[in-house]
């Protein structure tokens, strides 16, 4: 796998962690009549400016060592 592919895989994993809940899940969790935003059910929040993922590329094996 290339380095670019590994980064995309890690981004996809983190995207699943930050996905917002569907509106019917809010009704199921908080009850009928509660006006809550679906993002309140998400544990990890992410914003392009506020928080970064700090994804580093995997260390490549040194070719001169064999």
Secondary structure, DSSP 4 states (H G I P E B T S, - for coil): --HHHHHHHHHHHHHHHTPPPPHHHHHHHH-TT----GGGG-SS---TTT----PPPPPPPPGGG-
